Every structure is written in C-alpha cells, then in structure tokens.
Amino acid sequence: MRVLEAREIGHGILIEHDGYISPLDNKEVIKEISEPTFDGEIFMNAILQKYDTPNRNGRVYPEKILKRENDRYQDIIGKGAAISELNHPESSLIDLDRASHIITKTWWDGNRLIGRLKLLTSPAYLKEGIISCVGDQAANLLRQGVTLGISSRGVGSLTKNGEYNEVQEDFELICFDLVSSPSTPGSYLFKEDDSPDTVDESSESITKVSKENTNLNKSLNLMSKLDNFLNR
C-alpha cells in the first residue's frame, strides 16, 4: 500500500509527515521542557490530534471520524498494545524493534485529543544511563532538552473539500509516532503536571481562511520538490 503525500487524495497510508515550521511558528511554541527525573518510569503527555483543524499536510480529520477511532483505540490501550515508533516508517505495520513508547490513556480537551504516554526505556538506562533501545534514545533526547512532537499514522482515503483534503469514513488509526516537528499544530510532548496550552500553537479553524494559507502552500510545494529530488 502506497503512502499518500501531502495534498494528495485517494486511498493509502496516511502518515502525518513532519511539517515545515517557519520561524514565526516556532516563536509561538514553548520549547523548554525541564529535565525529567529518571529515577523510574518516564511518562509524558501530548496533544495527539485535533479534529476539524487543518494540519501542515493540508488534511482535516472530521470530529465524527476522529472520535470513532479514539473510541476504537481504547481497546488497544486496554490490551497494552498501543505502541508506537520513534519517527514515521513508510509502513502500516508497527515494528517492535523500533517501538519507543506506549499510549496509556487518552482524553478530550475541546477539539484536542490529549494522550498520556510511557517511554519504553530499559532498566540499564534508568539505572546507568546506558542507551540500548529506541525508548532510551527518545528519553535521552528529552534529557538533552530536545522538544519532541507526535503525529498520527493510519490507513484510509482522502477527498478534496475546499482548500483541504478531508479524511474519509474508511480511515483506521494505527498509532502515534514521535517526530521532530509534528503536522498537527501544537502536538508536542509536555510534562504531566503542565497544561497542553504550554505547547499548543494558535489553531486554525476550518471555517476561517488564514493569511498563512499561502505560506502553507509554498511550504508543501517545497517539501514535494525536495522529496522528488531525493527519490531520483
């Protein structure tokens, strides 16, 4: 099954690729995550997705579909199977060798789907700081002050709806991978005792046409040209 690129319609793997973030966007994001305490299991929170909000890939997830998939995802969470990877692979399968974290809980805050995740660290990292798995790598990035984002991966179809591509009824959520710059505005990791507002960016409403649409289109075109160049 083929991965659908930004602004492309049809049926395929819907990977929310890392989005281009301009300096103007960056200054709206709180970059500081104080150093976690690594004397036990490491938990973080994150804005996983938003419904009815255009993302940097030009896609919109309708409220009905995203809520349905979150309800279905509860069974996966309950079975302890809601694992995800560090960075997006171009696949609909989750590679256990690349598993970095597991989602333990999700809840709604307005149109924002918030999640609690546990990094899959090794005992050697927690005791000695030895990096021996992907979860250790993710934890070490946070320890070094790196701000990590999160993006969804799923399978489904997209159709054109105005200026954006809308996710269709056949969408199936797979997981939420850790990335460097998420496509959903504000989808960054934050400490459990913090508010999601500390990392959230100003959201675009689907009913409002933003002046930034022109910049978004330019960014998507640039990403497409770069992908074409690298795939020659």
For each residue, the residues with C-beta under 8 A, 3 or more apart:
1: 12 13 92 155
2: 12 13
3: 12 13 15 90
4: 8 9 10 11 12 13 14 15 158
5: 8 224 227
6: 17 56 57 58 59 220 223 224
7: 57 58 165 220 224
8: 4 5 158 165
9: 4 157 158 159 160 165
10: 4 157 158
11: 4 156 157 170
12: 1 2 3 4 155 157
13: 1 2 3 4 90 91 92 153 154 155
14: 4 59 152 153 154 155 156 158 167 171
15: 3 4 88 90 151 153
16: 19 55 57 59 88 151 152 153 182 183 184
17: 6 57 88 151 183 223
18: 88 149 151 179 180 181 182 183
19: 16 55 56 57 181 182 183 219
20: 56 181 219 220 222 223
21: 25 26 29 56 181
22: 25 26 215 219
23: 26 27
24: 27 28
25: 21 22 28 29 201
26: 21 22 23 29 31
27: 23 24
28: 24 25 201 202
29: 21 25 26 147 186 188 199 201
30: 198 199
31: 26 147
32: 145
33: 36 142 145 147 189 190 191
34: 191
35: 143 145
36: 33 42 44 139 142 143 191
37: 40
38: 42 125 126 129 139 143
39: 126
40: 37 126
41: 118 119 121 126
42: 36 38 118 119 121 139 142
43: 104 116 117 118 119 192
44: 36 116 117 119 142 189 190 191 192
45: 114 115 116 117 189 190 191 192 194 196
46: 114 115 117 149 150 176 187 188 189 190
47: 50 112 113 114 150 184 186 187 188 196 199 200
48: 103 106 113 114 115 150 152 176 184 187
49: 61 66 112 113 152 176 184 187
50: 47 53 55 61 111 112 113 184 185 186 187 203
51: 61 62 63 65 66 67 111 113
52: 60 61 62 63 111 205 206
53: 50 60 61 111 184 185 203 204 205 206
54: 58 59 60 163 164 204 206 216
55: 16 19 50 58 59 60 183 184 185
56: 6 19 20 21 183 184 185 216 219 220
57: 6 7 16 17 19 183 220
58: 6 7 54 55 163 164 165 216 220
59: 6 14 16 54 55 158 164 165 166 167 183
60: 52 53 54 55 161 164 165 166 167 206
61: 49 50 51 52 53 65 66 167 171
62: 51 52 65 66 166 167
63: 51 52 66 67 111
64: 67 68
65: 51 61 62 68 69 167 168 169 171
66: 49 51 61 62 63 69 70 113
67: 51 63 64 70 71 108
68: 64 65 71 72
69: 65 66 72 73 154 171 172 173
70: 66 67 73 74 106 108 113 173
71: 67 68 74
72: 68 69 75 76 173
73: 69 70 76 77 82 103 106 173
74: 70 71 77 78 106
75: 72 78 79
76: 72 73 79 81 82
77: 73 74 80 81 82 103 104 105 106
78: 74 75
79: 75 76
80: 77 102
81: 76 77
82: 73 76 77 102 103 104 175
83: 94 96 99 101 102 120 175
84: 94 99 100 101 102 103 117 153 175 176 177 178
85: 88 89 94 95 98 99 100 134 175 177 178
86: 98 100 101 134 135 137 138 177 178
87: 98 177 178 179
88: 15 16 17 18 85 151 153 177 179
89: 85 93 95 98
90: 3 13 15
91: 13 95
92: 1 13 153 155 174
93: 89
94: 83 84 85 98 99 174 175
95: 85 89 91 98 99
96: 83 99
97: 134
98: 85 86 87 89 94 95 134
99: 83 84 85 94 95 96 102 120 134 135
100: 84 85 86 119 120 134 135 137 138 178
101: 83 84 86 117 118 119 120 135 138 178
102: 80 82 83 84 99 117 118 120
103: 48 73 77 82 84 106 115 116 117 175 176
104: 43 77 82 116 117 118
105: 77 115 116
106: 48 70 73 74 77 103 113 114 115 116
107: 113 114 115
108: 67 70 112 113 114
109: 112 114 196
110:
111: 50 51 52 53 63 203
112: 47 49 50 108 109 186 196 200
113: 47 48 49 50 51 66 70 106 107 108
114: 45 46 47 48 106 107 108 109 196
115: 45 46 48 103 105 106 107 150 176
116: 43 44 45 103 104 105 106 192
117: 43 44 45 46 84 101 102 103 104 150 176 189
118: 41 42 43 101 102 104
119: 41 42 43 44 100 101 135 138 139 142
120: 83 99 100 101 102 133 134 135
121: 41 42 125 126 133 135 136 139
122: 125 126 130 132 133 135 136
123: 126 127
124: 127 128 130 132 136
125: 38 121 122 128 129 130 131 132 133 135 136 139 140
126: 38 39 40 41 121 122 123
127: 123 124
128: 124 125
129: 38 125 140
130: 122 124 125 136
131: 125 136 137 140
132: 122 124 125 136
133: 120 121 122 125 136 137
134: 85 86 97 98 99 100 120 137 138
135: 86 99 100 101 119 120 121 122 125 138 139
136: 121 122 124 125 130 131 132 133 139 140
137: 86 100 131 133 134 140 141
138: 86 100 101 119 134 135 141 142 148 178
139: 36 38 42 119 121 125 135 136 142 143
140: 125 129 131 136 137 143 144
141: 137 138 144 146 148
142: 33 36 42 44 119 138 139 145 146 148 189
143: 35 36 38 139 140
144: 140 141
145: 32 33 35 142
146: 141 142
147: 29 31 33 188 189 199
148: 138 141 142 178 179 180 188 189
149: 18 46 178 179 180 181 182 187 188 189
150: 46 47 48 115 117 176 177 178 179 182 187 188 189
151: 15 16 17 18 88 176 177 179 182 183 184 187
152: 14 16 48 49 173 174 175 176 177 184
153: 13 14 15 16 84 88 92 173 174 175 176 177
154: 13 14 69 171 172 173 174
155: 1 12 13 14 92 171 172 174
156: 11 14 167 168 170 171 172
157: 9 10 11 12 167 168 170 171
158: 4 8 9 10 14 59 165 166 167 168
159: 9 165 166 168
160: 9 164 165 166
161: 60 164 165 166
162:
163: 54 58 209 213
164: 54 58 59 60 160 161 206
165: 7 8 9 58 59 60 158 159 160 161
166: 59 60 62 158 159 160 161
167: 14 59 60 61 62 65 156 157 158 171
168: 65 156 157 158 159 171
169: 65
170: 11 156 157
171: 14 61 65 69 154 155 156 157 167 168
172: 69 154 155 156
173: 69 70 72 73 152 153 154
174: 92 94 152 153 154 155
175: 82 83 84 85 94 103 152 153
176: 46 48 49 84 103 115 117 150 151 152 153
177: 84 85 86 87 88 150 151 152 153
178: 84 85 86 87 100 101 138 148 149 150 189
179: 18 87 88 148 149 150 151 182
180: 18 148 149
181: 18 19 20 21 149
182: 16 18 19 149 150 151 179 186 187 188
183: 16 17 18 19 55 56 57 59 151 187
184: 16 47 48 49 50 53 55 56 151 152 187
185: 50 53 55 56 200 201 202 203 204
186: 29 47 50 112 182 196 199 200 201 203
187: 46 47 48 49 50 149 150 151 182 183 184
188: 29 46 47 147 148 149 150 182 199
189: 33 44 45 46 117 142 147 148 149 150 178 199
190: 33 44 45 46 194 195 196 198 199
191: 33 34 36 44 45 194
192: 43 44 45 116
193:
194: 45 190 191 198 199
195: 190 198
196: 45 47 109 112 114 186 190 199 200
197: 200
198: 30 190 194 195
199: 29 30 47 147 186 188 189 190 194 196
200: 47 112 185 186 196 197 203
201: 25 28 29 185 186
202: 28 185
203: 50 53 111 185 186 200
204: 53 54 185 208 210 212
205: 52 53 208
206: 52 53 54 60 164
207:
208: 204 205
209: 163 213
210: 204 213
211: 214
212: 204 215 216
213: 163 209 210 216 217
214: 211 217 218
215: 22 212 218 219
216: 54 56 58 212 213 219 220
217: 213 214 220 221
218: 214 215 221 222
219: 19 20 22 56 215 216 222 223
220: 6 7 20 56 57 58 216 217 223 224
221: 217 218 224 225
222: 20 218 219 225 226
223: 6 17 20 219 220 226 227
224: 5 6 7 220 221 227 228
225: 221 222 228 229
226: 222 223 229 230
227: 5 223 224 230 231
228: 224 225 231 232
229: 225 226 232
230: 226 227
231: 227 228
232: 228 229
